[in-house]
Amino acid sequence: MTFALIFRFSFCVLVSESRVQSPLWLPFGLPVFTILLGRNCWIHKSRKFSSDRAAFSKLQSKHMEWLNYHHLLYFWTVARTGSIANASKELLLAPPTISAQVSRLEHTLGERLFARSGRRLVLTEAGRVVFRYAEDIFGLGRELMDTLKDRPTGRPLRVQIGVADVLPKLIAHQLIAPALQVASQVRVVCREDRPDRLLAELAVNELDVVLADAPMGWAVKVHAYNHLLGECGLGFYGKPKFAGGRRRGFPQSLDRAPFLLPSDETAVRPKLDQWFETQHIRPTVAGEFDDFSLLRTFAEAGLGIFAAPVVLDRVMHRRYGFERIGQTKDVRAHFYAISVERKIRNPAVVAICDSARQRIFRKSGS
């Protein structure tokens, strides 16, 4: 208040004296005015600095969430060794210290990373996600040190593949095998599950690619791309007692024959049913199977005829002793690689796609 009054008095003196061109304001008005003006500027700058610092702090807290890699290391060691006690021996730290650091990491991430199962610690779903990232982070760290010291890294190319449970495993093997040839060391991790579950894992980058017998439907809320690997017709196979007398007169010779069919969950079953109806064939259904390997096992026991992609023709005859009754190009089996990338970059997945298109399905000729 006092400074304000002095400021107002000095300014009035300055203005009034200057109007009559009198020098009386010089010894008092100008110094006070200058001092107060400087103080006012300092207060303004100070307030602006405080405001900017508060804004920066707010921006920092909102946009710059830093991960403490020491905490991540303690978590990774606990998850890898199986317990806090084992981690404390490896890290040469007291168990309470490790436990506290892991708790801080959980607080930072806002997720529980471990759950207790009896006397053991098991990873939660969020913990499994963090552990996979930690594996990559510390794996790259080791590789960096090895590279700088001119040591071989020994780090294999890792590819995580989801295989739809309805996809014939013989097809899956033919598709995946080329991935093992792209580098001197390749680690293939295969997950088999329902397509919808695999696509959910693909969406959060837990898988590099999903192999399936059908494209991802429009109703699936996952941003991903369907890459057609190839297509082929179907062959009809059986043990000699079924196949011998049915080659002549195919396909009508299949009418009322005992059949082992894929389940309705497969993409090919509706097409097969439609083909039967078009050809006026009424198969005697001896069994329906989600898993092609189980279906083939029943067929080996001589329980019926079955349909399979013709790309498996040689394997069916040489390995399992089935004879082909006939084949059709009217029913097509399609195979897809589904990825989150429009242009696939993972060398192993590129090898899968190239081999399928240039070798597997081109050789089938159908």
PEQUI-V259724 format. One record per backbone hydrogen bond with DSSP energy under -0.5 kcal/mol. NH is the residue of the N-H (numbers start at 0). CO is the residue of the C=O. If there is no record, write none. Layout:
# PEQUI-V259724
NH:CO + NH:CO
This chain:
# PEQUI-V259724
4:0 + 5:1 + 6:2 + 7:3 + 8:4 + 9:5 + 10:6 + 11:7 + 12:8 + 13:9 + 14:10 + 15:11 + 16:12 + 17:13 + 18:14 + 19:15 + 20:17 + 21:16 + 24:21 + 25:22 + 27:24 + 28:24 + 29:24 + 30:25 + 31:27 + 32:28 + 33:29 + 34:30 + 35:31 + 36:32 + 37:33 + 38:34 + 39:35 + 40:36 + 41:37 + 42:38 + 43:39 + 44:40 + 45:41 + 46:42 + 47:43 + 48:44 + 49:45 + 50:46 + 51:47 + 52:48 + 53:49 + 54:50 + 55:51 + 56:52 + 57:53 + 58:54 + 59:55 + 60:56 + 61:57 + 62:58 + 63:59 + 64:62 + 65:63 + 68:66 + 71:67 + 72:68 + 73:69 + 74:70 + 75:71 + 76:72 + 77:73 + 78:74 + 79:75 + 80:76 + 81:77 + 86:82 + 87:83 + 88:84 + 89:85 + 90:86 + 91:87 + 92:87 + 96:93 + 97:93 + 98:94 + 99:95 + 100:96 + 101:97 + 102:98 + 103:99 + 104:100 + 105:101 + 106:102 + 107:103 + 108:104 + 109:105 + 110:105 + 114:121 + 116:114 + 116:119 + 117:115 + 118:116 + 119:116 + 120:81 + 121:114 + 121:119 + 123:112 + 127:123 + 128:124 + 129:125 + 130:126 + 131:127 + 132:128 + 133:129 + 134:130 + 135:131 + 136:132 + 137:133 + 138:134 + 139:135 + 140:136 + 141:137 + 142:138 + 143:139 + 144:140 + 145:141 + 146:142 + 147:143 + 148:144 + 149:146 + 150:145 + 155:153 + 156:184 + 158:186 + 160:158 + 160:188 + 161:208 + 162:190 + 163:161 + 163:210 + 164:192 + 166:163 + 171:167 + 172:168 + 173:169 + 174:170 + 175:171 + 176:172 + 177:173 + 178:175 + 179:175 + 179:176 + 180:177 + 181:178 + 186:156 + 187:185 + 188:158 + 188:186 + 189:187 + 190:160 + 192:162 + 197:193 + 198:194 + 199:195 + 200:196 + 201:197 + 202:198 + 203:199 + 204:201 + 205:200 + 206:200 + 207:159 + 208:159 + 209:337 + 210:161 + 211:335 + 219:216 + 221:219 + 223:221 + 224:338 + 226:224 + 226:336 + 227:225 + 228:334 + 229:334 + 231:332 + 233:327 + 234:307 + 235:325 + 236:234 + 236:305 + 237:322 + 241:238 + 242:238 + 243:239 + 245:242 + 246:242 + 246:243 + 249:246 + 251:248 + 252:248 + 253:250 + 254:251 + 255:281 + 256:253 + 258:283 + 259:304 + 260:258 + 260:286 + 262:288 + 265:262 + 269:265 + 270:266 + 271:267 + 272:268 + 273:269 + 274:270 + 275:271 + 276:272 + 277:273 + 278:274 + 279:276 + 280:275 + 282:280 + 283:256 + 284:282 + 285:258 + 285:283 + 286:258 + 288:260 + 291:289 + 294:290 + 295:291 + 296:292 + 297:293 + 298:294 + 299:295 + 300:296 + 301:298 + 302:297 + 304:257 + 305:236 + 307:234 + 309:232 + 311:308 + 312:309 + 315:311 + 316:312 + 317:313 + 318:314 + 319:314 + 320:316 + 321:315 + 322:237 + 324:235 + 324:322 + 325:235 + 327:233 + 331:329 + 332:231 + 333:331 + 334:229 + 335:211 + 336:226 + 337:209 + 338:224 + 338:336 + 343:341 + 349:345 + 350:346 + 351:347 + 352:348 + 353:349 + 354:350 + 355:351 + 356:352 + 357:353 + 358:354 + 359:354 + 360:355 + 362:358 + 363:359 + 364:360 + 364:361
